[in-house]
Amino acid sequence: MVSVIIVNYNGEKIIINCLSSLIEQTYQNFHILIIDNFSSDGSVETIDGFLEKKSLKHKAVVISLKENLGFAGGNIEALKHTPKEKYIVLLNNDTEVDKKWLEQLIFHMEENPDVGICASKLVTYGANCIDSAGDGYTMFLKGDKRGEGQEQCRYETKEYVFGACAGAAIYRREMLEEIGFLDEDFFLIYEDTDLNFRAQLAGWKVMYVPTAIVQHKVRSSIGELSDKAIYYSLRNSELVRIKNIPLGIFFRCLPWFIIGGIGELIYFSFRHKRFRLYLRAKMDALKMFPLMLKKRKEIMKNKKVSNKYIMSIITSIWQRDFFLSKIRKFFHG
């Protein structure tokens, strides 16, 4: 049995398509747990109506929260209500999954006991391009989507990667019991990067499964460049660094970190005219430094791999696809 968790916030127009694709899976030994983050658009009524009409082969539970706990908090609350299944699957409400999606994820987890996370191939909905072929972490000391913007036919090889996008990923419960789950202080964005980093530091592998295909309506809930998306992206990227980056790696990547920081400042403060938002995000991250430092001490106690290994899975800024995507985004994004 597998638990599939879907966090919903004002997703009345999109979540039914997600659920419709999920119940058609070739692998049927799962149950669904939907956490509604205090939606105001009639989502819960729509979901309840859909579930009543469908004769599901599996249990589906809807839990309505009295406040919006964000993606991280919603999933944390959901995990409390799951039985002790071997695997936990997280799925965004703005996705539609291929029929063999779950089957492929389960197969590769069963075949590879050292793998704690499997990443799906997320394809941008309505476009012939990749949203994420697993997640990377770069020498700018920031998370990144592998293959973003590339043609869908690329990234067809199963391989170990740095991390997985939590919008469509499977997690081994044994790993979560060891390193913990999502960090509620992140609220949303980069909470999965933090979890990926903790998994890698603890010696767990992450595998990208190109046959686990998901159509993703990217940022349909919060917007690509909304104030909320920018704020949490800027703030939480700092929290990931404080919590997880070994000092040796930080100093080794320091020149690129500085260059990346300057580019980030120019991109958000001047190109997109969000200097005040940029400043607020960075100041809030600084206020959270003592709390993140406390969490860092616990993470480093559980570190089982060398800095050399971590450097081997960090994306070089000269990696062709990454370099070209950043140039394209800086001038056209």
NORFENSUL-V12238 format. One record per residue. OMEGA is omega in whole degrees, 0 to 359 (none if undefined). D_FIRST is the distance of its C-alpha to the first C-alpha in Angstrom with 2 decimals. Layout:
{{OMEGA/D_FIRST} {OMEGA/D_FIRST}}
This chain:
{{182/0.00} {174/3.80} {174/6.90} {183/9.85} {175/13.07} {175/16.36} {183/19.59} {171/22.38} {180/26.10} {182/28.59} {183/26.49} {185/27.54} {186/28.93} {190/26.04} {181/22.65} {176/22.74} {177/23.05} {181/20.03} {180/17.90} {179/19.57} {183/18.61} {184/14.95} {178/14.48} {182/16.25} {175/13.77} {174/13.90} {189/10.19} {184/8.79} {180/5.12} {169/5.05} {187/7.42} {175/10.74} {181/12.90} {177/16.49} {178/19.07} {185/22.62} {176/25.22} {180/28.11} {180/28.77} {187/32.18} {181/31.86} {182/30.17} {186/26.66} {179/25.02} {179/27.06} {179/26.29} {179/22.50} {179/22.78} {179/25.04} {183/22.75} {179/19.76} {182/22.25} {184/23.53} {175/20.29} {186/18.62} {177/15.00} {185/12.45} {181/9.91} {176/10.84} {183/13.04} {176/14.96} {178/18.16} {181/19.83} {178/23.45} {181/25.09} {175/28.82} {179/29.53} {181/28.45} {181/26.64} {180/26.33} {182/23.43} {182/23.01} {178/23.47} {179/21.26} {177/18.23} {178/19.21} {180/19.38} {183/15.97} {179/14.43} {184/16.18} {180/14.25} {170/10.65} {185/9.22} {177/9.05} {181/5.83} {185/7.33} {174/7.81} {179/9.57} {175/11.09} {182/14.52} {177/16.33} {177/19.92} {181/21.10} {180/23.86} {169/21.84} {190/21.18} {174/18.72} {184/19.44} {182/17.56} {183/16.32} {183/15.62} {178/11.85} {180/12.23} {179/14.98} {180/13.43} {181/10.53} {184/13.37} {173/15.69} {180/13.57} {182/12.97} {187/16.68} {184/17.97} {178/17.09} {180/19.88} {179/18.34} {182/16.93} {170/16.88} {181/16.94} {176/19.29} {170/19.52} {180/22.87} {180/23.96} {179/26.86} {185/29.25} {178/28.98} {180/32.09} {180/33.44} {182/33.42} {183/32.62} {169/29.94} {178/28.81} {173/26.88} {192/26.18} {181/24.55} {175/26.58} {171/29.64} {193/31.85} {178/35.56} {170/38.82} {183/39.62} {180/36.98} {179/34.87} {183/31.52} {176/31.73} {176/29.82} {173/30.15} {183/31.80} {178/32.35} {179/34.79} {179/34.79} {184/34.56} {183/31.13} {179/31.99} {180/32.21} {183/29.69} {184/28.21} {173/27.65} {183/24.50} {173/25.62} {179/25.19} {179/26.08} {185/26.77} {181/23.92} {171/21.63} {183/22.25} {176/19.73} {178/20.21} {185/17.60} {177/15.95} {184/12.90} {177/13.25} {183/12.39} {178/12.08} {178/14.65} {181/17.01} {178/16.73} {179/17.53} {189/20.49} {183/22.00} {184/20.84} {178/19.40} {181/21.60} {184/25.14} {179/26.06} {179/29.70} {182/29.09} {173/28.17} {181/27.54} {180/28.37} {174/28.15} {177/25.47} {176/23.30} {177/26.35} {179/26.65} {176/23.07} {183/23.65} {179/26.89} {178/25.56} {180/22.95} {180/25.80} {181/28.15} {175/25.77} {177/25.53} {179/22.11} {174/22.26} {182/21.26} {174/20.92} {182/21.96} {185/20.36} {179/23.01} {175/21.15} {192/18.52} {182/21.02} {172/21.17} {187/24.22} {174/25.15} {195/27.80} {177/28.96} {181/29.92} {182/30.07} {187/29.52} {179/31.99} {185/34.26} {182/35.01} {175/38.08} {178/37.87} {181/39.19} {181/35.74} {181/34.26} {182/37.29} {184/37.49} {176/33.96} {182/34.15} {180/37.47} {189/36.62} {174/33.17} {177/34.27} {180/36.64} {177/34.03} {181/31.98} {183/35.21} {185/36.22} {199/32.94} {189/32.07} {175/34.99} {185/36.79} {180/40.52} {179/41.49} {179/39.45} {182/40.75} {178/44.34} {181/43.81} {186/42.47} {179/44.90} {180/47.24} {177/44.46} {179/42.95} {179/46.39} {179/46.84} {179/43.42} {178/44.26} {178/47.55} {178/45.95} {178/43.40} {180/46.28} {185/48.28} {185/45.41} {185/44.37} {184/47.71} {181/50.13} {182/48.40} {172/46.27} {181/48.62} {185/46.07} {181/47.94} {178/47.61} {176/43.87} {183/43.71} {180/45.81} {180/43.83} {182/40.52} {178/42.07} {178/43.84} {176/40.70} {179/38.97} {179/42.00} {182/41.73} {184/38.18} {181/39.34} {179/39.68} {179/36.16} {178/34.67} {177/36.92} {178/35.56} {180/31.97} {182/33.31} {179/34.65} {180/31.27} {182/29.73} {175/32.63} {183/32.27} {182/28.91} {184/30.38} {183/29.99} {181/31.33} {174/34.88} {179/36.42} {179/37.31} {180/33.69} {178/32.95} {182/36.07} {180/34.91} {175/31.90} {183/33.94} {175/35.25} {178/39.03} {180/40.93} {175/42.68} {195/39.57} {184/40.76} {180/38.00} {182/37.61} {182/41.39} {181/42.01} {180/39.25} {177/40.76} {180/44.24} {182/43.17} {182/41.37} {184/44.30} {184/46.82} {185/44.90} {none/41.83}}
